[in-house]
């Protein structure tokens, strides 16, 4: 009240002045009160000061939250720009390492220097793994920055599935798994982004292969028609299942969050950045679809 009274006295020539006061409520909470005083002492017919006050605690809280949100978004954009820039800078020399390792491997094989081939294959494999991580980071930074374009086209879903299976087969074999596929009985054309659908499918199958050993991975493709209330749209459903380590409810809850895996022990044992499924969800949503998961510990 002292601050408020001082403001009025010092502003005796001002027709209206506003001041904010922090007042302790009877329930123990602190409230912010905005008081607007209008000086009518100089009016010929009225000699008084009119004060209107209102509780602006919630408005101030929302303004503070908005400032924090804006700051967080700007920091996130700065991070995305940095990641995109660094990813480009890292990919250029890394592609050279991968390319030269391939050339050296071929030369070593031709010269019969088998002792060098194994080490060169390790360099090539490590380079490919690192390039995959960098590509994931670049994709995610583009998505966050809103700069991930869509290239829509018609393609046959069965052909896409078979091509993806051929690409991912080495990962299936690595842990002595077997892959069972069930495709559509007839060719079906899909109008979407071919590369993104392929990457989603690749991420799901490779993820299943990584967390399964001596087990079975199934890929089922089905076609469903939505109900009349949903405009009768045609949907392609891709289901990837495995007999791997499985997940509990808590782990499923954070499965699609970026840079997150089931738990720390999973990251240490199986590696990875935790971006594959996060990118897959973002791609699904960009293409008008959705992705979800169910699981049980020890049952895949």
C-alpha positions in Angstrom: 0.0 0.0 0.0 2.9 2.4 0.6 4.2 1.9 -2.9 0.7 2.4 -4.3 0.1 5.6 -2.3 3.5 7.0 -3.4 2.6 6.4 -7.0 -0.6 8.3 -6.7 0.9 11.2 -4.9 3.8 11.6 -7.3 1.4 11.4 -10.2 -1.0 14.0 -9.0 -1.0 15.7 -12.4 -1.6 12.5 -14.3 -5.2 11.6 -15.1 -4.7 7.9 -14.8 -1.9 5.7 -13.4 -1.6 1.9 -13.0 0.4 0.0 -10.5 0.8 -3.7 -9.7 0.9 -5.0 -6.1 1.8 -8.4 -4.7 -0.7 -9.3 -2.0 -0.8 -12.3 0.2 -4.2 -14.0 0.1 -5.9 -15.3 3.2 -5.4 -18.9 1.9 -1.6 -18.3 2.0 -1.1 -17.8 -1.7 0.4 -14.7 -3.3 -1.7 -12.8 -5.8 -0.9 -10.0 -8.2 -3.4 -7.1 -8.2 -3.4 -4.4 -10.9 -4.8 -1.1 -9.6 -5.7 1.8 -11.9 -6.1 5.2 -10.3 -7.8 8.1 -11.9 -7.1 11.5 -10.3 -10.3 13.7 -10.3 -9.0 16.1 -7.6 -8.7 18.9 -10.2 -12.2 18.4 -11.6 -14.6 21.4 -10.6 -17.5 19.2 -9.7 -15.8 16.1 -8.3 -12.8 16.0 -6.0 -11.8 12.4 -5.5 -9.5 9.6 -6.6 -11.2 6.5 -8.3 -9.3 3.3 -8.0 -10.2 0.1 -10.0 -8.4 -3.1 -9.1 -8.4 -6.6 -10.5 -6.6 -9.9 -9.9 -4.2 -10.4 -12.8 -2.3 -13.4 -11.3 -3.4 -15.8 -14.0 -2.7 -13.4 -16.8 0.8 -12.8 -15.4 1.4 -16.5 -15.1 0.3 -17.1 -18.7 2.6 -14.3 -19.9 5.5 -15.8 -18.0 4.8 -19.3 -19.5 4.6 -17.8 -23.0 8.0 -16.2 -22.6 9.4 -19.4 -21.4 7.8 -21.3 -24.3 9.2 -18.8 -26.8 12.7 -19.1 -25.3 12.5 -22.9 -25.4 11.3 -22.9 -29.0 14.1 -20.6 -30.0 16.6 -22.7 -28.2 15.2 -25.8 -29.9 15.4 -24.1 -33.4 19.0 -23.1 -32.6 19.8 -26.7 -31.7 18.2 -28.0 -34.9 20.2 -25.6 -37.0 23.4 -26.7 -35.2 22.6 -30.4 -35.7 21.8 -29.9 -39.3 25.0 -28.0 -39.9 27.2 -30.4 -38.0 25.5 -33.4 -39.7 26.4 -32.1 -43.1 29.9 -31.3 -42.0 30.4 -34.9 -40.6 28.8 -36.7 -43.6 31.3 -35.4 -46.2 34.5 -36.9 -44.7 32.6 -40.0 -43.5 31.4 -40.8 -47.0 35.1 -40.6 -48.1 36.1 -43.0 -45.3 33.4 -45.5 -46.4 34.2 -45.2 -50.1 38.0 -45.6 -49.6 37.4 -48.6 -47.2 35.4 -50.3 -50.0 38.2 -49.7 -52.5 40.9 -50.9 -50.2 38.8 -54.0 -49.3 38.5 -54.9 -53.0 42.2 -54.3 -53.6 43.2 -56.4 -50.5 40.9 -59.2 -51.8 42.4 -59.1 -55.2 46.0 -59.2 -53.8 45.1 -62.1 -51.5 45.8 -60.1 -48.3 43.1 -61.7 -46.3 44.6 -60.4 -43.0 43.8 -56.8 -44.0 40.3 -57.6 -45.3 38.8 -58.2 -41.8 40.0 -54.9 -40.4 38.9 -53.0 -43.5 35.5 -54.5 -43.2 35.3 -53.3 -39.6 36.2 -49.8 -40.7 33.5 -50.0 -43.4 30.9 -51.3 -41.0 31.6 -48.8 -38.3 31.5 -46.0 -40.9 28.1 -47.1 -42.2 26.7 -47.3 -38.6 28.0 -43.8 -37.9 26.5 -42.5 -41.1 23.1 -44.0 -40.2 23.2 -42.2 -36.8 24.1 -38.9 -38.5 21.4 -39.3 -41.1 18.8 -39.9 -38.3 20.0 -36.8 -36.5 19.8 -34.8 -39.7 16.3 -36.1 -40.5 15.1 -35.3 -37.0 16.5 -31.8 -37.0 14.8 -31.2 -40.4 11.5 -32.4 -38.9 11.8 -30.1 -35.9 12.7 -27.1 -38.1 9.7 -27.8 -40.3 11.8 -28.3 -43.3 11.2 -32.0 -44.1 9.6 -32.0 -47.6 7.1 -34.6 -48.9 7.4 -36.2 -52.3 4.1 -37.9 -53.1 3.8 -40.6 -55.8 2.0 -43.8 -56.7 3.7 -47.1 -55.9 2.8 -50.7 -55.3 2.9 -51.6 -51.6 3.8 -55.2 -52.2 6.8 -54.2 -54.3 7.9 -51.8 -51.6 7.6 -54.5 -48.9 9.7 -57.0 -50.9 12.4 -54.5 -51.6 12.6 -53.4 -48.0 12.8 -57.1 -46.8 15.7 -57.7 -49.2 17.5 -54.7 -47.8 17.0 -55.6 -44.1 17.7 -59.3 -44.6 21.3 -59.1 -43.4 20.1 -57.7 -40.1 17.6 -60.5 -39.8 20.4 -63.1 -40.3 22.8 -61.4 -37.9 20.9 -62.6 -34.8 19.8 -65.9 -36.4 16.2 -64.8 -36.8 13.7 -65.8 -39.4 11.4 -63.4 -41.2 7.9 -64.3 -42.1 6.0 -62.0 -44.5 2.3 -61.8 -45.4 1.6 -59.4 -48.2 -1.6 -58.4 -50.0 -3.1 -61.0 -52.4 -3.2 -58.5 -55.2 -1.2 -55.4 -56.3 -2.4 -52.3 -54.5 -1.1 -48.8 -55.4 -0.5 -46.3 -52.6 -0.2 -42.6 -53.0 2.3 -41.4 -50.5 6.0 -40.6 -50.0 7.8 -43.8 -51.1 11.1 -43.0 -49.3 9.4 -42.2 -46.0 7.2 -45.3 -46.0 10.2 -47.4 -46.8 12.2 -45.8 -44.0 9.4 -46.4 -41.5 9.1 -50.0 -42.5 12.9 -50.4 -42.4 13.1 -48.9 -39.0 10.4 -51.2 -37.6 11.9 -54.4 -39.0 15.5 -53.5 -38.1 14.4 -52.6 -34.6 12.7 -55.9 -34.2 15.8 -57.7 -35.5 18.0 -55.9 -33.1 16.0 -56.9 -30.0 15.4 -60.5 -31.0 17.8 -63.4 -31.1 17.0 -66.9 -32.5 13.4 -65.9 -32.9 10.8 -64.9 -35.4 9.9 -61.6 -36.9 6.6 -61.2 -38.8 5.6 -58.6 -41.3 1.9 -58.5 -42.1 0.3 -56.1 -44.7 -3.4 -55.6 -44.8 -5.9 -53.3 -46.4 -8.8 -51.9 -44.4 -11.7 -49.6 -45.1 -12.8 -47.1 -42.5 -16.4 -46.8 -41.5 -18.8 -44.5 -43.2 -18.5 -42.0 -40.3 -14.8 -41.8 -41.2 -15.5 -41.1 -44.9 -14.8 -44.7 -45.9 -11.1 -44.1 -46.5 -8.8 -46.9 -47.5 -5.9 -47.7 -45.1 -2.8 -49.8 -45.5 -1.9 -51.4 -42.2 1.7 -52.6 -41.6 2.2 -54.8 -38.6 5.7 -55.8 -37.5 5.9 -58.3 -34.6 8.8 -60.2 -32.9 9.5 -62.7 -30.2 12.2 -60.5 -28.6 12.8 -59.0 -25.2 9.5 -57.2 -25.1 8.4 -54.0 -23.3 6.4 -53.1 -20.2 3.8 -50.3 -20.1 6.2 -47.7 -18.8 8.7 -48.4 -21.6 6.0 -48.3 -24.2 5.0 -44.8 -22.9 8.4 -43.4 -23.9 9.0 -45.6 -26.9 8.5 -42.9 -29.5 10.3 -40.1 -27.7 13.5 -38.8 -29.3 16.9 -39.9 -27.9 15.1 -42.4 -25.6 15.2 -46.1 -25.4 13.5 -48.6 -23.0 16.1 -48.1 -20.3 19.8 -47.4 -19.8 20.7 -51.1 -19.9 19.1 -51.5 -23.3 21.1 -48.6 -24.7 24.4 -50.1 -23.3 23.6 -53.6 -24.6 22.0 -52.9 -28.0 23.3 -49.4 -28.9 21.5 -46.8 -31.0 20.4 -43.2 -30.5 16.7 -43.8 -29.9 15.7 -41.8 -32.9 14.5 -44.4 -35.3 11.0 -44.8 -33.8 10.7 -41.1 -33.1 11.4 -40.3 -36.7 9.0 -43.1 -37.8 6.1 -41.5 -35.8 6.8 -38.1 -37.2 6.8 -39.5 -40.7 3.5 -41.3 -40.1 1.9 -38.2 -38.8 3.2 -36.2 -41.8 1.6 -38.7 -44.1 -1.7 -38.6 -42.3 -1.3 -41.9 -40.4 -0.3 -43.0 -36.9 2.0 -45.6 -35.3 1.5 -47.4 -32.0 3.0 -50.4 -30.1 2.0 -53.1 -27.7 4.3 -55.5 -25.9 5.0 -57.7 -22.9 8.3 -58.4 -21.2 9.9 -61.6 -22.6 7.2 -62.0 -25.2 8.2 -59.4 -27.9 
